[in-house]
């Protein structure tokens, strides 16, 4: 099956936008932990370390 990778990126971007997903580019996942019933993750990018409480885990 042949596909255009640039077109596929555009389709994924549109799907993400439609669902209201917030995403981080050029970011590295450092650690995932549980806080009670929820998951928390630590990310690193040019802005430094960030802690994010996750609503869903795929």
Secondary structure, DSSP 8 states (H G I E B T S, - for coil): ----HHHHHHHHHHHHHHHT----SS-EEEEEEEETTEEEEEEEETTEEEEEEES---
